[in-house]
Amino acid sequence: MYEVDGEMYFETREEYVEYSAKRWRKTGAEFEQQRVALGISVDKAAQEIGLSASTLRRFEKGAPVMRANVVKCAYTLLLNYTRLQREQSEITIDIKVSGAGGNIRIV
């Protein structure tokens, strides 16, 4: 492993994996925490993203996975989409109806 102009270069895959492992574990743990907080099973998340559950588990544990950047983007989209769906389902609108003296609650 060596550095040139601030860029890291690796002679072997093993060097790259060892160098990146801590960052991958942190990223995977953050995704897992968000998924669990939203109540999404690993099987459901993997299905929605289009991966096997074992690949998603490896990603969450910080192990190397093929196309990790694509997995990260797809996972981010799934989590954000789930949050937005839940926020929308919680929106209520109160409308005062003149003359009727009541409110209509739309959920």
Phi and psi in degrees as GROMACS dihedral restraints (atoms count N, CA, C in turn):
[ dihedral_restraints ]
;  ai    aj    ak    al  type     phi  dphi    fc
    3     4     5     6     1  -153.5    20    10
    4     5     6     7     1   163.6    20    10
    6     7     8     9     1  -120.5    20    10
    7     8     9    10     1   136.3    20    10
    9    10    11    12     1  -134.4    20    10
   10    11    12    13     1   120.7    20    10
   12    13    14    15     1    51.1    20    10
   13    14    15    16     1    42.3    20    10
   15    16    17    18     1    81.1    20    10
   16    17    18    19     1    -2.5    20    10
   18    19    20    21     1  -100.0    20    10
   19    20    21    22     1   135.6    20    10
   21    22    23    24     1   -90.2    20    10
   22    23    24    25     1   137.0    20    10
   24    25    26    27     1  -125.6    20    10
   25    26    27    28     1   143.3    20    10
   27    28    29    30     1  -124.3    20    10
   28    29    30    31     1   140.3    20    10
   30    31    32    33     1   -85.7    20    10
   31    32    33    34     1   -25.0    20    10
   33    34    35    36     1  -135.5    20    10
   34    35    36    37     1   159.7    20    10
   36    37    38    39     1   -61.9    20    10
   37    38    39    40     1   -38.9    20    10
   39    40    41    42     1   -59.8    20    10
   40    41    42    43     1   -41.3    20    10
   42    43    44    45     1   -61.6    20    10
   43    44    45    46     1   -43.6    20    10
   45    46    47    48     1   -63.0    20    10
   46    47    48    49     1   -45.9    20    10
   48    49    50    51     1   -62.2    20    10
   49    50    51    52     1   -45.8    20    10
   51    52    53    54     1   -61.6    20    10
   52    53    54    55     1   -43.6    20    10
   54    55    56    57     1   -64.1    20    10
   55    56    57    58     1   -37.9    20    10
   57    58    59    60     1   -92.3    20    10
   58    59    60    61     1   -13.2    20    10
   60    61    62    63     1   -55.5    20    10
   61    62    63    64     1   -44.6    20    10
   63    64    65    66     1   -62.0    20    10
   64    65    66    67     1   -44.4    20    10
   66    67    68    69     1   -64.2    20    10
   67    68    69    70     1   -42.4    20    10
   69    70    71    72     1   -63.3    20    10
   70    71    72    73     1   -41.7    20    10
   72    73    74    75     1   -62.7    20    10
   73    74    75    76     1   -42.4    20    10
   75    76    77    78     1   -64.3    20    10
   76    77    78    79     1   -46.8    20    10
   78    79    80    81     1   -61.9    20    10
   79    80    81    82     1   -47.7    20    10
   81    82    83    84     1   -60.4    20    10
   82    83    84    85     1   -42.0    20    10
   84    85    86    87     1   -63.9    20    10
   85    86    87    88     1   -38.7    20    10
   87    88    89    90     1   -63.4    20    10
   88    89    90    91     1   -43.2    20    10
   90    91    92    93     1   -64.7    20    10
   91    92    93    94     1   -42.9    20    10
   93    94    95    96     1   -61.4    20    10
   94    95    96    97     1   -43.7    20    10
   96    97    98    99     1   -60.4    20    10
   97    98    99   100     1   -42.6    20    10
   99   100   101   102     1   -65.3    20    10
  100   101   102   103     1   -42.6    20    10
  102   103   104   105     1   -61.1    20    10
  103   104   105   106     1   -47.1    20    10
  105   106   107   108     1   -63.6    20    10
  106   107   108   109     1   -42.7    20    10
  108   109   110   111     1   -60.8    20    10
  109   110   111   112     1   -31.4    20    10
  111   112   113   114     1   -85.7    20    10
  112   113   114   115     1    -4.4    20    10
  114   115   116   117     1    74.1    20    10
  115   116   117   118     1    28.4    20    10
  117   118   119   120     1   -99.6    20    10
  118   119   120   121     1   128.9    20    10
  120   121   122   123     1   -73.1    20    10
  121   122   123   124     1   156.6    20    10
  123   124   125   126     1   -63.3    20    10
  124   125   126   127     1   -35.7    20    10
  126   127   128   129     1   -64.4    20    10
  127   128   129   130     1   -43.6    20    10
  129   130   131   132     1   -66.7    20    10
  130   131   132   133     1   -43.8    20    10
  132   133   134   135     1   -61.8    20    10
  133   134   135   136     1   -45.3    20    10
  135   136   137   138     1   -61.7    20    10
  136   137   138   139     1   -42.6    20    10
  138   139   140   141     1   -61.8    20    10
  139   140   141   142     1   -44.5    20    10
  141   142   143   144     1   -65.2    20    10
  142   143   144   145     1   -36.1    20    10
  144   145   146   147     1   -79.7    20    10
  145   146   147   148     1   -28.1    20    10
  147   148   149   150     1    95.9    20    10
  148   149   150   151     1    32.2    20    10
  150   151   152   153     1  -122.5    20    10
  151   152   153   154     1   167.9    20    10
  153   154   155   156     1   -78.5    20    10
  154   155   156   157     1   153.0    20    10
  156   157   158   159     1   -62.1    20    10
  157   158   159   160     1   -34.7    20    10
  159   160   161   162     1   -66.5    20    10
  160   161   162   163     1   -36.7    20    10
  162   163   164   165     1   -65.5    20    10
  163   164   165   166     1   -43.0    20    10
  165   166   167   168     1   -65.7    20    10
  166   167   168   169     1   -39.1    20    10
  168   169   170   171     1   -61.6    20    10
  169   170   171   172     1   -42.3    20    10
  171   172   173   174     1   -62.2    20    10
  172   173   174   175     1   -42.9    20    10
  174   175   176   177     1   -58.9    20    10
  175   176   177   178     1   -46.1    20    10
  177   178   179   180     1   -65.0    20    10
  178   179   180   181     1   -29.1    20    10
  180   181   182   183     1   -87.1    20    10
  181   182   183   184     1    -4.6    20    10
  183   184   185   186     1    89.5    20    10
  184   185   186   187     1    12.3    20    10
  186   187   188   189     1   -80.8    20    10
  187   188   189   190     1   153.1    20    10
  189   190   191   192     1   -64.7    20    10
  190   191   192   193     1   135.2    20    10
  192   193   194   195     1  -131.9    20    10
  193   194   195   196     1   151.3    20    10
  195   196   197   198     1   -62.7    20    10
  196   197   198   199     1   138.7    20    10
  198   199   200   201     1    53.7    20    10
  199   200   201   202     1    47.1    20    10
  201   202   203   204     1   -56.7    20    10
  202   203   204   205     1   -35.8    20    10
  204   205   206   207     1   -66.0    20    10
  205   206   207   208     1   -36.5    20    10
  207   208   209   210     1   -69.0    20    10
  208   209   210   211     1   -41.8    20    10
  210   211   212   213     1   -59.5    20    10
  211   212   213   214     1   -45.9    20    10
  213   214   215   216     1   -60.0    20    10
  214   215   216   217     1   -44.4    20    10
  216   217   218   219     1   -64.8    20    10
  217   218   219   220     1   -46.1    20    10
  219   220   221   222     1   -64.1    20    10
  220   221   222   223     1   -40.3    20    10
  222   223   224   225     1   -64.9    20    10
  223   224   225   226     1   -43.5    20    10
  225   226   227   228     1   -58.9    20    10
  226   227   228   229     1   -45.6    20    10
  228   229   230   231     1   -60.7    20    10
  229   230   231   232     1   -44.3    20    10
  231   232   233   234     1   -60.6    20    10
  232   233   234   235     1   -48.0    20    10
  234   235   236   237     1   -63.3    20    10
  235   236   237   238     1   -44.1    20    10
  237   238   239   240     1   -65.3    20    10
  238   239   240   241     1   -41.9    20    10
  240   241   242   243     1   -61.5    20    10
  241   242   243   244     1   -43.3    20    10
  243   244   245   246     1   -63.1    20    10
  244   245   246   247     1   -43.5    20    10
  246   247   248   249     1   -61.0    20    10
  247   248   249   250     1   -45.5    20    10
  249   250   251   252     1   -63.3    20    10
  250   251   252   253     1   -41.5    20    10
  252   253   254   255     1   -58.7    20    10
  253   254   255   256     1   -43.9    20    10
  255   256   257   258     1   -69.7    20    10
  256   257   258   259     1   -37.6    20    10
  258   259   260   261     1   -64.8    20    10
  259   260   261   262     1   -41.8    20    10
  261   262   263   264     1   -63.7    20    10
  262   263   264   265     1   -38.4    20    10
  264   265   266   267     1   -70.2    20    10
  265   266   267   268     1   -15.7    20    10
  267   268   269   270     1   -95.8    20    10
  268   269   270   271     1    -2.7    20    10
  270   271   272   273     1   -76.6    20    10
  271   272   273   274     1   130.6    20    10
  273   274   275   276     1  -126.3    20    10
  274   275   276   277     1   152.4    20    10
  276   277   278   279     1  -127.9    20    10
  277   278   279   280     1   126.9    20    10
  279   280   281   282     1  -102.7    20    10
  280   281   282   283     1   127.7    20    10
  282   283   284   285     1  -121.8    20    10
  283   284   285   286     1   127.2    20    10
  285   286   287   288     1   -86.6    20    10
  286   287   288   289     1   123.9    20    10
  288   289   290   291     1   -95.9    20    10
  289   290   291   292     1   116.9    20    10
  291   292   293   294     1   -69.0    20    10
  292   293   294   295     1   140.4    20    10
  294   295   296   297     1    85.8    20    10
  295   296   297   298     1   -27.8    20    10
  297   298   299   300     1   -87.9    20    10
  298   299   300   301     1   -20.8    20    10
  300   301   302   303     1    71.6    20    10
  301   302   303   304     1    13.8    20    10
  303   304   305   306     1  -128.0    20    10
  304   305   306   307     1   176.7    20    10
  306   307   308   309     1  -116.0    20    10
  307   308   309   310     1   147.2    20    10
  309   310   311   312     1  -109.1    20    10
  310   311   312   313     1   128.8    20    10
  312   313   314   315     1  -107.9    20    10
  313   314   315   316     1   119.7    20    10
  315   316   317   318     1  -106.6    20    10
  316   317   318   319     1   124.7    20    10
